[in-house]
Amino acid sequence: MSEAFAAARPGMDYIAERTGGEIVRDSLRIYREYFGPLLVIYALPVLPVLALSAYGNFTADPVALLVVGILDLLVAVFPYGAVTIAVADICLGNRPTLGSSYGAIARNFWRYVGTYALYMAIAIGAILVGVAAGGFLVGMGYPVAGFGLGAVALALALVWLFRYMFCCQVCILERRGPLQSLRRSRQLLRGSFWRVVGLSVAMFCLVWLVLIAVMVVWSAALATFPEVNIVFFNDVFARLLTIAATPALLIAFVLIYYDLRVRKENYDSDALTLELMS
């Protein structure tokens, strides 16, 4: 580990082999210590979509809801990559900024967008093909086969999503193209697939349990004001709460990615520094 890094973050080397519990703990610690910058970095492109989504739900405008669905797919990729760079800066003892986080995406824009598009297209395509084929079989009078095919397609899509879940980190940090990033993600998960799935699901459940608990308290408090539009305010609060909680999940994914590289390649902060400077 470099002397500069050690001086900047004594005893806080996040680029190390970690247990599942340590990854969860460190993810929450990073988010707590850098809550403001990380929340701004994540929320910047997401808030306009949230506002449009709230409007679409409030007015039941089908055009707005369609636009929101498309924007969700298009916008989601950018805060994911930005948080990845922000966590890399934190691991090197630097304070994350909007400029450094989104600047890294801008320098690799088409390669990064292409990686995300390929990743999502194949997963969504598998689901759509499976649902279409299953619907056809159901229509032909084979409901068991139809529902079974749909379930298989969904399972394959989930396996795809997990097996290639680090392709965006690979692209933005290792400067690889779409196909190389997908292959690299699969390579990193080889032999660790179920461990990564377990860690990811555990972190996801933890975040959502907290969200549900907060929403229950919020809904109970809101119910004491019968004159307000409870459905609308619940919807807006739930979306804001999701935005506030999601960075913790993304931080965990980045730390899992580092853990895999440490275990397989003796990866360290010096290697990360060279990657960011390249």
N, C-alpha and C positions, 0 to 999 in steps of 0.2 A: 504494500500500500504506500502511496506517495506521501512524503513528509507534509506537503501542503494540505493534503486531504486529512491527514491525522491531526494537524493543528486546527483545521477548521471544524472538524466534527469528532473530537476525541471520544473513543469508545462507542461510536455510532456508525460503524461500518455496516451499511445495509446490503452491500454486495458481498454476501457470504452465504454459506450453506446454512439453511434455516429449517427448523421444524415447522409443522403446520401452525402450531400455536404462536410461534415467534413471528411468522409472516402476518398473522391476524393482528397481533399486538403492535408490530412495527408499522403496519398499514394505518392503524388508528392513531399511533403516535405521530407519524408524519403528517397526517391530516390535521391533527390537533395543533401541532406546532406551526403549520403553514396554512391554516384554514382560509384566511383571507385571500392570499394569492391563488391558491388552488381552486377555490370556489369561483373567483372571477375568471380564471383561465377556462374552467369548464363551462361556466354559465354564459359567457359572452355570446357564442353563436346559438345557444339553446333557448335563451329567454324570448327572442322574437317568435320562435316556433311555439313556445308555451302560450304567448299572448294570442296568437292566431288560433291555437287549439282551444283555448278557453272561449274565444269568440264563437268558433264553430259549434262547440257543445252548447253554448248558451242560446244561440240562434237556430241551432239545428240546420245550419247552412250546409248542404251537401257539397258544394264547390269548395268551401273553406275546409271541410273535413278531408276531402280528397287531396287538396294542396298540402294540408298538414301531414297526411300519410306519406306523401312523396318527400316533403322536406325533412321529415324524421329520418328517412333512409339516407338522404343526401348530407344532412348536417351532422349526424351522429359520428361520422368518421373523424371530424376535425378536433373536437374536444378530446377524443380518445388519444389521438397522436400528440396533442398539445400537453396533456397530462403526463404522457410517457416521457416527453422531453423535460417537463417540470420536475418529475421525480428523479430523472438522471442528474439534473442540476443540484437537487437537494442532496443526492448521494455523494456529490463531489464537494459539498460544503457551500454551494452557491444558492442565493435566494432566487427562486423562479420568477420570471417576468413574462408578461404577455409577448413582448418582442422576441425573446429567445425561444419561447414555446411555439408560437405560430410562425416565426421566421424559419425554423427548421422544416416546417411543413411546406412553406412557400418555396424553399430551395429544392424540395423533392416532390413538388405538387403532383405532377402527372403520374409519376411512379407510385406515389402513395395512394392517390385516388384509384389508380388502376388495380392496385393490390386489393384494396377494400371492395371495389366493384366486382372483381373476380371472385373473391371470397363469398360475398353475399349472393351473387348471381347463381352460383352453383348450389348453395344451400337452399335458396328460395326456389330455384328450378326443381330440385329434388322433391321438395314438398308439393309444388304445383303439379308436377307430373304424377306423383303418387296419388294426390287427391283426385286429379282428373281421371286417372286409370281406375281408381277405386270407385268413383262415382259412376263410371261407365259400367263396371261389373255389377254394381248395385242396381242400376237401371236395367241391366240384362237379366236380373233375377237371381244374382249370386251375392247376397248381402254379406255373408261371412267372408267370402274371398275379397270382396270390395273393401270392407273395413279392415281386414287383415293387411291388404296391400297398402292402404293408407297409413296404418300403424308402422309398417316396415319402412315406408318412405320417410316418416317423421323421425324414426329411430336413426336412419342413415343420415338424415340432415343434422341431427344433434351430434352424432359422432363426428361428422365433418366439421361442425362449428367448434367442437372442442379440439379436434386434432390439429386444426389450422388456426387456433385462436390467437397465436402469437405472431401471425404474419405481419400485422401492422407494426408491432414493435421491431420485428426484424427489418422491415422496410425502412423505417425512420431512423433506427439506430445503426444498422449494419449496411445501409445504403444498397439494398438488393432490389431487383425488379420483382414484378408480381409473381411469376412462376417460381423464381428462386426463393422468394419469401415464403411461399406455401410449402415448398419442399423443405426448407430450413425449419419451419415450425414443426412439421411432421417428424423431422430428425430429432429435434430437441425433446419431443414428447415420447420418443421411442423408449420403452421400458419404464416410463413414468406416467403413462396415460391415466390410469385409474387414480393415482395419487393426485394428479392435477385436477381431475374431475371432482374428486372428493373435496379438495381444498376450495375450488371455485364454488361448488354448490354450498359448502359450509359458510363461506363468506357471504354468498348471495342470501342465504337464509338468515344469517345474523343481521344483515342490513335491513332486510324486509321485515323481520320481527320487530326491530326498533321502529321502523316506519309505521307498522300496524299499531304498535302500542301508542305512539304519538298521535296517530289519527283517531284512535278510540277516545283519547283524552280531549282532543280538539273537537270531535263531533259531540261529545257530551257537553262541553262548554258552549258550543254553538247552539245546541238545542235549548238553552235557556233564553235564547233571543228568537222567539217565534216569528217576529216580524221580518227577519232577514231571509234571503234566498239560500236555504241550507245546502241544496244540491250544488249551486254555483260556487259558493265559498268553500265547500268541501273539495270540489274539483280543483279549484285554483290552489288551495293549500296543499293538496296531495301532490300536485305537480311541482310546486316550489319545494316541498319536502324531498321529493325524489331527486331534484336537481342538487339539493344540499347534501344528499347522502351518496349519490353515485360516485363522486370522486374517490371515496374510501374503497369502493369496489375496484375501480380502475388502478388505484395504487397497489392493491393486493395483486392484481394481474401482473403488473410490472415487477414486483418483488418475486413472484413465482418464476417469471421469465429469467431474472437474474439468478435465482436459486438453481434453475436447470443448467444454466451456463457454467456456474461455479462447479457444480457436480460433474459435468461432462468435460469442461475445458479449462478448469482452474482460472476462471474469469475473475478479474479484480478491478479496482477503481482506475488503475493505470490503463487497462485495456479500454474501459469506458471513456476515459479522457481522450485517448487516441481516436476512438470512433466518432466522438462529437466534434473533434477538430478536423477530421478528414473531409 
